[in-house]
Amino acid sequence: MATLTAANSVIMLIIPGLYPVPQQIEGFAADDVMTMESYQPVETLMGVDGHLSGGWVPVPKPMTISIQADSASVAIFEAWNAAQQAIREVYTADALITLPSVNKLYTCTRGFLTGYPPAPDVRRILQPRRFQITWESILVAPI
């Protein structure tokens, strides 16, 4: 019987030129593995006569991955950011996200590291770090 558990979710990240072999992201935050923000794929404009027009427009698709401060996967994001700082250029990434609970595979292409916290928030214990990747496309398929 299928459940809605997130425990069996898998995120594989590929950063050509840096990590050409897929890297599995591990050590997710306890209550927040990832979030995909809503985006506006249609732009609308209403004329003065009250007639609404609309059209499809390409838009970026932001996603945030939350991992524990002590996760080994933090090193992937740190290396990605450090490499970009060193060469003063960007590396793009691709990802495969598997959600067995809902039988879905998400293929993310041409992503940029657009949100990078340089350190975890320090409270009673170190807090998860939230890395944002903005994708060109996210396609979904059944698994």
Contacts in CASP RR format, 6 or more apart in sequence:
PFRMAT RR
TARGET T0000
AUTHOR 0000-0000-0000
METHOD contacts of the structure
MODEL  1
MATLTAANSVIMLIIPGLYPVPQQIEGFAADDVMTMESYQPVETLMGVDG
HLSGGWVPVPKPMTISIQADSASVAIFEAWNAAQQAIREVYTADALITLP
SVNKLYTCTRGFLTGYPPAPDVRRILQPRRFQITWESILVAPI
2 100 0 8 1.000
2 101 0 8 1.000
2 103 0 8 1.000
3 101 0 8 1.000
4 101 0 8 1.000
4 102 0 8 1.000
5 101 0 8 1.000
6 28 0 8 1.000
6 33 0 8 1.000
6 99 0 8 1.000
6 101 0 8 1.000
8 100 0 8 1.000
8 101 0 8 1.000
9 28 0 8 1.000
9 33 0 8 1.000
9 97 0 8 1.000
9 98 0 8 1.000
9 99 0 8 1.000
9 100 0 8 1.000
9 101 0 8 1.000
10 24 0 8 1.000
10 96 0 8 1.000
10 97 0 8 1.000
10 98 0 8 1.000
11 24 0 8 1.000
11 25 0 8 1.000
11 33 0 8 1.000
11 34 0 8 1.000
11 65 0 8 1.000
11 95 0 8 1.000
11 96 0 8 1.000
11 97 0 8 1.000
12 22 0 8 1.000
12 23 0 8 1.000
12 24 0 8 1.000
12 25 0 8 1.000
12 95 0 8 1.000
12 96 0 8 1.000
12 97 0 8 1.000
12 98 0 8 1.000
13 19 0 8 1.000
13 22 0 8 1.000
13 23 0 8 1.000
13 24 0 8 1.000
13 25 0 8 1.000
13 76 0 8 1.000
13 93 0 8 1.000
13 94 0 8 1.000
13 95 0 8 1.000
14 20 0 8 1.000
14 21 0 8 1.000
14 22 0 8 1.000
14 23 0 8 1.000
14 93 0 8 1.000
14 94 0 8 1.000
14 95 0 8 1.000
15 23 0 8 1.000
15 76 0 8 1.000
15 80 0 8 1.000
15 91 0 8 1.000
15 92 0 8 1.000
15 93 0 8 1.000
16 91 0 8 1.000
16 92 0 8 1.000
16 94 0 8 1.000
17 91 0 8 1.000
18 79 0 8 1.000
18 80 0 8 1.000
18 83 0 8 1.000
18 91 0 8 1.000
19 76 0 8 1.000
19 79 0 8 1.000
19 80 0 8 1.000
22 96 0 8 1.000
23 73 0 8 1.000
23 76 0 8 1.000
24 73 0 8 1.000
25 65 0 8 1.000
25 67 0 8 1.000
25 73 0 8 1.000
25 76 0 8 1.000
26 67 0 8 1.000
26 71 0 8 1.000
26 72 0 8 1.000
26 73 0 8 1.000
27 67 0 8 1.000
27 68 0 8 1.000
27 71 0 8 1.000
27 72 0 8 1.000
27 73 0 8 1.000
28 34 0 8 1.000
28 66 0 8 1.000
28 67 0 8 1.000
28 68 0 8 1.000
28 71 0 8 1.000
29 66 0 8 1.000
29 67 0 8 1.000
29 68 0 8 1.000
29 128 0 8 1.000
30 68 0 8 1.000
30 128 0 8 1.000
32 66 0 8 1.000
32 128 0 8 1.000
32 130 0 8 1.000
33 65 0 8 1.000
33 66 0 8 1.000
34 63 0 8 1.000
34 64 0 8 1.000
34 65 0 8 1.000
34 66 0 8 1.000
34 97 0 8 1.000
35 63 0 8 1.000
35 64 0 8 1.000
35 66 0 8 1.000
36 61 0 8 1.000
36 62 0 8 1.000
36 63 0 8 1.000
36 138 0 8 1.000
37 61 0 8 1.000
37 62 0 8 1.000
37 63 0 8 1.000
37 64 0 8 1.000
39 59 0 8 1.000
39 60 0 8 1.000
39 61 0 8 1.000
39 62 0 8 1.000
40 57 0 8 1.000
40 59 0 8 1.000
41 56 0 8 1.000
41 57 0 8 1.000
41 59 0 8 1.000
42 54 0 8 1.000
42 55 0 8 1.000
42 56 0 8 1.000
42 57 0 8 1.000
43 54 0 8 1.000
43 55 0 8 1.000
43 57 0 8 1.000
44 52 0 8 1.000
44 53 0 8 1.000
44 54 0 8 1.000
44 55 0 8 1.000
45 52 0 8 1.000
45 53 0 8 1.000
45 54 0 8 1.000
46 52 0 8 1.000
46 53 0 8 1.000
47 53 0 8 1.000
60 134 0 8 1.000
60 135 0 8 1.000
60 136 0 8 1.000
61 108 0 8 1.000
61 134 0 8 1.000
61 135 0 8 1.000
61 136 0 8 1.000
61 137 0 8 1.000
61 138 0 8 1.000
62 114 0 8 1.000
62 132 0 8 1.000
62 133 0 8 1.000
62 134 0 8 1.000
62 135 0 8 1.000
63 108 0 8 1.000
63 132 0 8 1.000
63 133 0 8 1.000
63 134 0 8 1.000
63 135 0 8 1.000
63 138 0 8 1.000
64 130 0 8 1.000
64 131 0 8 1.000
64 132 0 8 1.000
64 133 0 8 1.000
65 130 0 8 1.000
65 131 0 8 1.000
65 132 0 8 1.000
65 133 0 8 1.000
66 128 0 8 1.000
66 129 0 8 1.000
66 130 0 8 1.000
66 131 0 8 1.000
67 73 0 8 1.000
67 74 0 8 1.000
67 128 0 8 1.000
67 129 0 8 1.000
67 131 0 8 1.000
68 128 0 8 1.000
69 120 0 8 1.000
69 126 0 8 1.000
69 127 0 8 1.000
69 128 0 8 1.000
69 129 0 8 1.000
70 126 0 8 1.000
74 129 0 8 1.000
77 113 0 8 1.000
77 116 0 8 1.000
77 129 0 8 1.000
77 131 0 8 1.000
80 91 0 8 1.000
80 93 0 8 1.000
80 113 0 8 1.000
81 113 0 8 1.000
81 116 0 8 1.000
83 91 0 8 1.000
84 90 0 8 1.000
84 91 0 8 1.000
84 113 0 8 1.000
90 112 0 8 1.000
90 113 0 8 1.000
91 113 0 8 1.000
92 110 0 8 1.000
92 111 0 8 1.000
92 112 0 8 1.000
93 108 0 8 1.000
93 110 0 8 1.000
93 111 0 8 1.000
93 112 0 8 1.000
93 113 0 8 1.000
93 133 0 8 1.000
94 107 0 8 1.000
94 108 0 8 1.000
94 109 0 8 1.000
94 110 0 8 1.000
94 111 0 8 1.000
95 106 0 8 1.000
95 107 0 8 1.000
95 108 0 8 1.000
95 111 0 8 1.000
95 133 0 8 1.000
95 135 0 8 1.000
96 105 0 8 1.000
96 106 0 8 1.000
96 107 0 8 1.000
96 108 0 8 1.000
97 105 0 8 1.000
97 106 0 8 1.000
97 108 0 8 1.000
98 104 0 8 1.000
98 105 0 8 1.000
98 106 0 8 1.000
98 143 0 8 1.000
99 105 0 8 1.000
99 106 0 8 1.000
100 143 0 8 1.000
103 142 0 8 1.000
103 143 0 8 1.000
104 140 0 8 1.000
104 141 0 8 1.000
104 142 0 8 1.000
104 143 0 8 1.000
105 140 0 8 1.000
105 141 0 8 1.000
105 142 0 8 1.000
105 143 0 8 1.000
106 138 0 8 1.000
106 139 0 8 1.000
106 140 0 8 1.000
107 138 0 8 1.000
107 139 0 8 1.000
107 140 0 8 1.000
107 141 0 8 1.000
108 133 0 8 1.000
108 135 0 8 1.000
108 137 0 8 1.000
108 138 0 8 1.000
109 135 0 8 1.000
109 136 0 8 1.000
109 137 0 8 1.000
109 138 0 8 1.000
109 139 0 8 1.000
110 135 0 8 1.000
110 136 0 8 1.000
110 137 0 8 1.000
111 133 0 8 1.000
111 134 0 8 1.000
111 135 0 8 1.000
111 136 0 8 1.000
112 133 0 8 1.000
112 134 0 8 1.000
113 131 0 8 1.000
113 132 0 8 1.000
113 133 0 8 1.000
114 132 0 8 1.000
114 133 0 8 1.000
114 134 0 8 1.000
115 130 0 8 1.000
115 131 0 8 1.000
115 132 0 8 1.000
115 133 0 8 1.000
116 131 0 8 1.000
116 132 0 8 1.000
117 129 0 8 1.000
117 130 0 8 1.000
117 131 0 8 1.000
119 129 0 8 1.000
120 126 0 8 1.000
120 127 0 8 1.000
120 128 0 8 1.000
120 129 0 8 1.000
121 127 0 8 1.000
END
